């Protein structure tokens, strides 16, 4: 428990990014929690009134007080009888208040942030395995661990504090562009931040590619970190490295030599060690280099890096080979951007002795402009099966038509349209021949398919295994 005054003292003024606050009312109120969810308010909560796309938290202030809130964070004075912290940027201030309430957990445990369009989950998992190998009790937070890639600031800070209390010494955190734009990581201090790449994604939220890039690049400032690990093979990575005010280490494909890749793994030489990684795909070599370079930067020995990557468990839906027998491969991958689709097809091509067959779709209610680009990217395969992804509230046929519009007429002969995703996977797995590689792309680890606002149990890997099992 803290008093409001004690909480504000913890926020401090030790950095230019620390928000300027104005206080109305007494500062002796007891604070038991920081939240922006009025439903989660309990006696002693500081309720943060933040403005969202659908709701304005200020409209719930009186309800929060009725539930026991003893103070508010607001962007203007409200006519209520509790102390108010008034700030211009309530989202950013909420992050700092949540960090202060939990006594700044990121100052006492090693937190590494990973951002980029593609490769965040894989790189984070790889880094987590390396740190665990090095004897550091490590937790990975991101796409595979929660409903949001990066939680809202109060939940995130609470989680970090819980990890600290468990004895966790390192946390690897996927940091999404939404999280950066919405200030979910405000108040965190990262030991290092990692940039993988930038492609076409989330323009439905950010509006422009420049705004999307600016959100990603913001993680590489001394507000968040003192050290950036950046992909120099990516043009946007080179721009971040040139513009940032933090210490930079770059990594790139040329850091690895004697690269050998197949559907089940890769090996390469790096800094005098032979690295054997348990996840296949040429593009995952670059993710392994991102993780290895970051680990070395924060003090992990090369031997532990090699052992950690060698002991990496299968990452669900990341170049996941679901065909345990036979002379062909069936891979499930999360690739859901044009760049990622190109990469996964190229990786499949490198290990196929015959055809590459791609099964994919695009999500509904999301960035419609990338759909034709996804269609064009798929043409690198020999066989293209376009199907439904997570249509959400859109008609799958509408989404598919936009994808097909990007496929040149010359490539239409290789195209099959099958709206039913299960049937599309069956088609691919039924016609597969020796030497083929089937890639089922877009949903990766997801276990639920969103159709007309309903969630249906559907996991690509499980469906593919079922189909393959039925053929044997």
C-alpha positions as CSV (number, residue, x, y, z in Angstrom):
1,X,0.0,0.0,0.0
2,X,1.1,3.6,-0.7
3,X,-0.3,7.0,-0.1
4,X,-1.0,9.0,-3.2
5,X,1.9,11.3,-2.2
6,X,4.2,8.3,-1.8
7,X,3.2,7.1,-5.2
8,X,3.9,10.4,-6.8
9,X,7.3,10.6,-5.1
10,X,8.2,7.3,-6.7
11,X,7.4,8.6,-10.1
12,X,10.2,11.0,-9.7
13,X,11.6,13.5,-12.1
14,X,14.8,11.8,-13.2
15,X,14.3,11.8,-16.9
16,X,13.0,14.2,-19.5
17,X,10.3,11.8,-20.4
18,X,8.8,11.8,-16.9
19,X,5.3,13.4,-17.2
20,X,4.5,16.7,-15.6
21,X,1.6,16.3,-13.3
22,X,-0.8,18.7,-11.6
23,X,-2.5,17.5,-8.4
24,X,-5.9,18.5,-7.1
25,X,-6.9,17.4,-3.6
26,X,-5.1,15.8,-0.7
27,X,-2.3,13.3,-1.3
28,X,-2.9,11.2,1.8
29,X,-5.3,8.8,0.2
30,X,-4.3,5.2,0.3
31,X,-3.6,3.6,-3.1
32,X,-4.0,-0.2,-3.4
33,X,-3.8,-0.6,-7.2
34,X,-3.5,1.2,-10.5
35,X,-6.0,0.3,-13.2
36,X,-7.8,1.7,-16.3
37,X,-10.6,-0.9,-16.1
38,X,-13.5,0.4,-14.0
39,X,-14.7,-3.2,-13.6
40,X,-11.4,-4.1,-11.9
41,X,-11.6,-1.2,-9.4
42,X,-11.5,-2.1,-5.7
43,X,-11.1,-0.2,-2.5
44,X,-8.1,2.1,-2.8
45,X,-7.7,1.9,-6.6
46,X,-6.3,4.8,-8.6
47,X,-8.5,4.8,-11.6
48,X,-6.9,6.0,-14.9
49,X,-9.3,7.8,-17.2
50,X,-7.9,7.1,-20.6
51,X,-9.5,7.8,-23.9
52,X,-9.9,4.8,-26.3
53,X,-11.4,4.3,-29.8
54,X,-14.8,3.3,-28.4
55,X,-14.9,4.5,-24.8
56,X,-13.7,7.5,-22.8
57,X,-12.5,6.5,-19.3
58,X,-13.7,9.8,-17.9
59,X,-17.3,8.6,-18.5
60,X,-16.7,5.8,-16.0
61,X,-15.1,7.9,-13.3
62,X,-18.1,8.1,-11.0
63,X,-18.7,4.4,-11.4
64,X,-15.1,3.7,-10.4
65,X,-15.5,5.9,-7.3
66,X,-18.6,4.0,-6.4
67,X,-16.6,0.8,-6.6
68,X,-14.0,2.2,-4.2
69,X,-11.5,4.3,-6.2
70,X,-9.7,6.8,-4.0
71,X,-8.1,8.9,-6.7
72,X,-8.3,9.5,-10.5
73,X,-5.9,10.2,-13.3
74,X,-7.6,12.6,-15.7
75,X,-6.8,14.9,-18.6
76,X,-9.1,17.6,-17.2
77,X,-10.8,18.5,-14.0
78,X,-13.8,16.4,-13.0
79,X,-16.5,17.5,-10.6
80,X,-16.0,14.6,-8.1
81,X,-14.9,14.4,-4.5
82,X,-11.6,12.5,-4.8
83,X,-8.1,13.7,-5.5
84,X,-7.2,14.0,-9.2
85,X,-3.9,13.8,-11.0
86,X,-4.2,15.9,-14.1
87,X,-1.9,15.2,-17.0
88,X,-1.9,16.0,-20.7
89,X,-1.0,12.4,-21.7
90,X,-3.0,10.1,-19.5
91,X,-1.8,6.9,-21.3
92,X,1.9,7.7,-20.8
93,X,1.3,8.9,-17.3
94,X,-0.6,5.7,-16.5
95,X,2.5,3.7,-17.4
96,X,4.7,5.7,-15.2
97,X,2.2,5.5,-12.3
98,X,1.8,1.7,-12.7
99,X,5.6,1.3,-12.8
100,X,6.0,3.4,-9.7
101,X,3.2,1.6,-7.8
102,X,5.0,-1.7,-8.3
103,X,8.3,-0.1,-7.4
104,X,9.8,-0.2,-10.9
105,X,10.2,-3.9,-11.5
106,X,12.2,-3.4,-14.7
107,X,14.9,-1.7,-12.7
108,X,15.6,-4.9,-10.8
109,X,15.1,-7.6,-13.4
110,X,16.5,-7.8,-16.9
111,X,13.8,-6.9,-19.4
112,X,14.6,-7.2,-23.1
113,X,12.1,-5.8,-25.6
114,X,11.7,-7.2,-29.1
115,X,9.9,-5.3,-31.9
116,X,9.5,-5.6,-35.7
117,X,6.8,-6.7,-38.2
118,X,8.0,-10.3,-38.5
119,X,10.0,-12.5,-36.2
120,X,9.2,-11.1,-32.8
121,X,7.8,-14.3,-31.3
122,X,10.5,-16.5,-32.7
123,X,13.3,-14.1,-31.7
124,X,11.8,-13.7,-28.2
125,X,11.5,-17.5,-27.7
126,X,15.1,-18.0,-28.9
127,X,16.4,-15.4,-26.5
128,X,14.3,-16.9,-23.7
129,X,15.9,-20.3,-24.3
130,X,19.4,-18.8,-24.4
131,X,18.9,-16.9,-21.1
132,X,17.4,-20.0,-19.4
133,X,20.4,-22.1,-20.6
134,X,22.7,-19.4,-19.0
135,X,21.0,-20.1,-15.7
136,X,18.7,-17.1,-15.6
137,X,15.2,-17.8,-14.6
138,X,13.4,-16.4,-17.6
139,X,9.8,-15.6,-18.7
140,X,8.8,-14.8,-22.3
141,X,5.7,-12.5,-22.6
142,X,4.0,-12.0,-26.0
143,X,1.9,-13.5,-28.7
144,X,2.0,-17.0,-27.2
145,X,1.3,-15.9,-23.6
146,X,-1.7,-13.6,-23.6
147,X,-4.6,-12.1,-25.4
148,X,-2.5,-9.1,-26.4
149,X,1.0,-9.2,-27.7
150,X,1.8,-6.5,-25.1
151,X,-0.6,-5.9,-22.3
152,X,-1.9,-2.5,-21.1
153,X,0.6,-0.8,-18.7
154,X,-1.1,-1.6,-15.4
155,X,-1.3,-5.3,-16.3
156,X,2.2,-5.4,-17.7
157,X,3.7,-3.7,-14.6
158,X,1.7,-6.0,-12.3
159,X,3.0,-9.0,-14.3
160,X,6.6,-7.9,-14.1
161,X,6.2,-7.3,-10.3
162,X,4.8,-10.8,-10.0
163,X,7.7,-12.3,-11.9
164,X,10.1,-10.4,-9.6
165,X,8.4,-11.9,-6.6
166,X,8.8,-15.4,-8.1
167,X,12.5,-14.9,-8.4
168,X,12.5,-14.4,-12.2
169,X,15.7,-12.7,-13.2
170,X,14.9,-12.0,-16.9
171,X,11.8,-11.2,-19.0
172,X,11.8,-11.2,-22.8
173,X,8.9,-9.0,-23.9
174,X,7.4,-8.7,-27.4
175,X,6.6,-5.1,-28.0
176,X,4.0,-4.4,-30.6
177,X,3.5,-1.2,-32.6
178,X,0.1,-0.8,-30.9
179,X,1.8,-1.0,-27.5
180,X,4.2,1.8,-28.5
181,X,1.6,4.0,-30.0
182,X,-0.7,3.5,-27.0
183,X,2.2,4.0,-24.4
184,X,1.8,0.5,-22.9
185,X,5.5,0.3,-22.2
186,X,5.8,3.8,-20.7
187,X,7.7,3.7,-17.5
188,X,9.7,0.5,-18.5
189,X,13.5,0.5,-18.5
190,X,14.8,-2.2,-20.9
191,X,18.2,-3.7,-20.7
192,X,18.2,-3.9,-24.5
193,X,15.7,-3.5,-27.3
194,X,15.7,-5.5,-30.5
195,X,14.5,-4.6,-34.0
196,X,13.9,-7.4,-36.5
197,X,12.4,-5.7,-39.6
198,X,9.6,-3.6,-40.9
199,X,7.0,-4.6,-43.5
200,X,3.4,-4.0,-44.4
201,X,1.1,-4.4,-41.5
202,X,-1.4,-2.7,-39.1
203,X,-2.0,0.3,-41.4
204,X,-5.7,0.1,-40.4
205,X,-4.5,1.3,-37.0
206,X,-1.5,3.5,-37.8
207,X,-2.9,5.1,-40.9
208,X,0.4,5.4,-42.8
209,X,3.6,3.4,-43.1
210,X,5.6,6.3,-41.8
211,X,3.5,6.4,-38.6
212,X,3.9,2.6,-38.2
213,X,7.7,2.9,-38.6
214,X,7.7,5.9,-36.1
215,X,6.0,3.7,-33.5
216,X,8.5,0.9,-33.9
217,X,11.5,3.3,-33.9
218,X,10.3,5.0,-30.7
219,X,11.5,2.0,-28.7
220,X,15.1,2.9,-29.6
221,X,15.4,6.0,-27.5
222,X,16.9,6.6,-24.1
223,X,13.3,7.0,-22.7
224,X,13.2,3.2,-22.8
225,X,16.7,1.8,-23.2
226,X,20.4,2.4,-23.3
227,X,21.1,-0.3,-25.9
228,X,19.6,-1.3,-29.2
229,X,20.3,-4.5,-31.2
230,X,19.3,-3.7,-34.8
231,X,19.0,-5.7,-38.1
232,X,21.3,-3.9,-40.5
233,X,20.0,-6.0,-43.4
234,X,16.7,-4.1,-43.2
235,X,16.6,-0.5,-44.6
236,X,14.4,0.7,-41.7
237,X,16.9,-0.9,-39.2
238,X,19.7,1.0,-40.8
239,X,17.6,4.2,-40.4
240,X,17.0,3.5,-36.7
241,X,20.7,2.8,-36.1
242,X,21.6,6.1,-37.7
243,X,19.0,8.1,-35.8
244,X,19.0,6.7,-32.3
245,X,20.6,8.2,-29.3
246,X,21.4,4.9,-27.7
247,X,24.3,2.5,-28.0
248,X,23.8,0.2,-31.0
249,X,24.9,-3.2,-31.9
250,X,23.9,-4.4,-35.4
251,X,23.5,-7.9,-36.7
252,X,23.0,-9.3,-40.2
253,X,23.1,-12.4,-42.4
254,X,26.8,-12.0,-43.1
255,X,27.5,-12.6,-39.4
256,X,26.8,-16.3,-40.0
257,X,28.9,-18.5,-42.2
258,X,28.6,-22.1,-43.5
259,X,24.8,-22.0,-43.2
260,X,22.9,-25.3,-43.6
261,X,19.1,-25.2,-43.5
262,X,16.3,-27.8,-43.9
263,X,12.7,-28.1,-42.8
264,X,13.6,-29.2,-39.3
265,X,16.5,-27.0,-38.3
266,X,19.6,-25.0,-39.3
267,X,23.2,-24.8,-38.4
268,X,25.8,-22.0,-39.0
269,X,29.1,-20.7,-37.6
270,X,29.0,-17.6,-35.5
271,X,31.7,-16.0,-33.3
272,X,33.8,-19.1,-33.4
273,X,31.0,-21.5,-32.4
274,X,28.9,-23.9,-34.5
275,X,25.3,-23.1,-33.8
276,X,22.7,-25.7,-34.4
277,X,19.1,-24.4,-34.1
278,X,16.0,-26.6,-33.8
279,X,13.8,-24.4,-36.0
280,X,14.1,-24.6,-39.8
281,X,13.7,-21.9,-42.4
282,X,16.3,-19.7,-43.9
283,X,14.7,-16.5,-42.4
284,X,15.0,-18.0,-39.0
285,X,18.7,-17.9,-39.2
286,X,18.4,-14.1,-39.0
287,X,16.1,-14.4,-36.0
288,X,18.7,-16.7,-34.3
289,X,21.3,-14.0,-35.0
290,X,19.1,-11.4,-33.4
291,X,18.7,-13.5,-30.3
292,X,22.4,-14.5,-30.2
293,X,23.7,-10.9,-30.6
294,X,21.3,-9.6,-28.0
295,X,22.3,-12.3,-25.5
296,X,26.0,-11.6,-26.1
297,X,25.4,-7.9,-25.6
298,X,23.8,-8.5,-22.1
299,X,26.6,-10.8,-21.0
300,X,25.8,-14.3,-22.0
301,X,28.7,-16.5,-23.1
302,X,28.8,-17.9,-26.6
303,X,28.7,-21.5,-25.3
304,X,25.4,-20.8,-23.5
305,X,24.1,-19.1,-26.6
306,X,24.9,-22.2,-28.8
307,X,23.5,-24.6,-26.2
308,X,20.3,-22.5,-25.8
309,X,19.5,-22.4,-29.5
310,X,20.3,-26.1,-29.7
311,X,17.8,-26.9,-27.0
312,X,15.1,-24.6,-28.2
313,X,11.7,-26.4,-28.1
314,X,9.4,-26.2,-31.1
315,X,7.7,-22.8,-31.3
316,X,4.0,-23.4,-32.0
317,X,3.1,-22.2,-35.5
318,X,6.6,-21.0,-36.4
319,X,7.9,-23.1,-39.4
320,X,6.4,-26.0,-37.5
321,X,6.8,-29.3,-39.3
322,X,3.7,-31.3,-38.6
323,X,4.5,-34.3,-40.8
324,X,6.6,-36.6,-38.6
325,X,7.1,-39.2,-41.4
326,X,7.0,-39.4,-45.1
327,X,9.1,-37.9,-47.9
328,X,7.4,-34.5,-47.9
329,X,7.0,-31.6,-45.4
330,X,3.9,-29.9,-44.1
331,X,4.7,-26.6,-42.3
332,X,2.5,-24.3,-40.3
333,X,3.7,-20.8,-40.0
334,X,2.2,-17.5,-38.7
335,X,3.3,-15.6,-41.9
336,X,0.5,-13.0,-42.3
337,X,2.3,-10.1,-44.1
338,X,3.5,-10.0,-47.7
339,X,7.1,-10.0,-46.6
340,X,6.6,-12.9,-44.2
341,X,4.8,-14.9,-46.9
342,X,7.6,-14.3,-49.4
343,X,10.1,-15.4,-46.8
344,X,8.3,-18.6,-45.8
345,X,7.8,-19.6,-49.5
346,X,11.5,-18.9,-50.2
347,X,12.5,-21.0,-47.1
348,X,10.2,-23.8,-48.3
349,X,11.7,-23.6,-51.8
350,X,15.2,-24.0,-50.4
351,X,14.3,-27.4,-48.8
352,X,11.8,-28.7,-51.4
353,X,13.0,-31.1,-54.1
354,X,9.6,-30.7,-55.9
355,X,6.7,-28.3,-55.5
356,X,5.9,-25.6,-52.9
357,X,2.2,-25.5,-52.1
358,X,0.8,-22.5,-50.1
359,X,-2.5,-22.4,-48.2
360,X,-3.4,-19.0,-46.8
361,X,-5.9,-16.2,-46.4
362,X,-6.2,-12.8,-44.8
363,X,-7.9,-11.7,-41.6
364,X,-11.1,-9.7,-41.7
365,X,-11.5,-6.2,-40.1
366,X,-7.8,-5.6,-40.6
367,X,-5.7,-3.6,-43.1
368,X,-7.5,-4.5,-46.4
369,X,-4.7,-2.8,-48.4
370,X,-2.3,-5.6,-47.9
371,X,-4.6,-8.3,-49.3
372,X,-3.6,-7.9,-53.0
373,X,0.1,-7.8,-51.9
374,X,-0.5,-11.1,-50.1
375,X,-1.9,-12.6,-53.3
376,X,1.1,-11.4,-55.3
377,X,3.5,-12.7,-52.7
378,X,1.9,-16.1,-52.8
379,X,2.8,-16.5,-56.5
380,X,6.3,-17.6,-55.5
381,X,4.7,-21.0,-54.8
382,X,3.9,-23.6,-57.5
383,X,0.4,-24.1,-56.1
384,X,-1.7,-21.5,-54.4
385,X,-4.8,-22.3,-52.4
386,X,-6.6,-19.2,-51.1
387,X,-8.9,-19.7,-48.3
388,X,-10.5,-18.1,-45.2
389,X,-8.3,-16.9,-42.3
390,X,-10.1,-15.1,-39.4
391,X,-12.9,-13.4,-41.4
392,X,-14.3,-11.9,-38.1
393,X,-17.2,-9.7,-39.2
394,X,-16.4,-9.7,-43.0
395,X,-17.5,-12.1,-45.6
396,X,-14.7,-14.5,-46.5
397,X,-15.5,-14.3,-50.2
398,X,-14.9,-10.5,-50.1
399,X,-11.5,-10.9,-48.5
400,X,-10.6,-13.7,-50.9
401,X,-11.6,-11.6,-53.9
402,X,-9.2,-8.8,-52.7
403,X,-6.4,-11.3,-52.4
404,X,-7.0,-12.8,-55.9
405,X,-7.0,-9.3,-57.4
406,X,-3.2,-9.2,-56.6
407,X,-2.5,-12.5,-58.5
408,X,-1.5,-11.8,-62.1
409,X,-3.5,-13.6,-64.8
410,X,-0.4,-15.5,-65.8
411,X,-0.4,-17.1,-62.3
412,X,-4.1,-17.9,-62.1
413,X,-3.6,-21.4,-63.5
414,X,-1.9,-22.4,-60.2
415,X,-4.8,-20.9,-58.1
416,X,-7.5,-22.8,-56.2
417,X,-10.1,-21.0,-54.2
418,X,-11.6,-22.9,-51.2
419,X,-13.5,-20.8,-48.6
420,X,-13.6,-23.6,-46.1
421,X,-10.1,-23.6,-44.4
422,X,-10.3,-27.3,-43.3
423,X,-11.2,-28.4,-46.8
424,X,-8.3,-26.2,-48.2
425,X,-5.8,-27.9,-45.9
426,X,-7.3,-31.3,-47.0
427,X,-6.8,-30.4,-50.6
428,X,-3.1,-29.5,-50.1
429,X,-2.3,-32.5,-47.9
430,X,-4.2,-34.9,-50.2
431,X,-2.4,-33.9,-53.4
432,X,1.0,-33.6,-51.8
433,X,3.7,-35.6,-53.6
434,X,7.3,-36.8,-52.7
435,X,9.6,-33.8,-52.4
436,X,6.8,-31.3,-51.9
437,X,6.6,-28.8,-49.1
438,X,3.1,-27.6,-48.1
439,X,3.0,-24.3,-46.1
440,X,-0.2,-23.5,-44.2
441,X,0.2,-19.8,-43.5
442,X,-1.4,-17.0,-41.6
443,X,-2.7,-18.3,-38.3
444,X,0.2,-20.2,-36.8
445,X,-0.4,-21.1,-33.2
446,X,-4.0,-19.8,-33.0
447,X,-6.5,-22.2,-31.7
448,X,-9.7,-20.3,-32.4
449,X,-11.0,-19.0,-35.7
450,X,-13.2,-15.9,-35.6
451,X,-16.2,-16.2,-37.9
452,X,-19.1,-13.8,-37.8
453,X,-18.2,-12.7,-34.3
454,X,-18.0,-16.3,-33.0
455,X,-14.9,-18.2,-32.0
456,X,-14.6,-21.7,-33.5
457,X,-12.0,-24.2,-32.3
458,X,-9.5,-24.5,-35.2
459,X,-5.8,-25.0,-35.1
460,X,-4.0,-25.4,-38.4
461,X,-1.4,-27.9,-37.0
462,X,-4.1,-30.1,-35.4
463,X,-6.2,-30.1,-38.6
464,X,-3.2,-30.9,-40.8
465,X,-2.1,-33.8,-38.4
466,X,-5.6,-35.1,-38.5
467,X,-5.8,-35.1,-42.3
468,X,-2.3,-36.7,-42.6
469,X,-3.2,-39.3,-40.1
470,X,-6.3,-40.2,-42.0
471,X,-4.3,-40.8,-45.1
472,X,-1.9,-43.3,-43.5
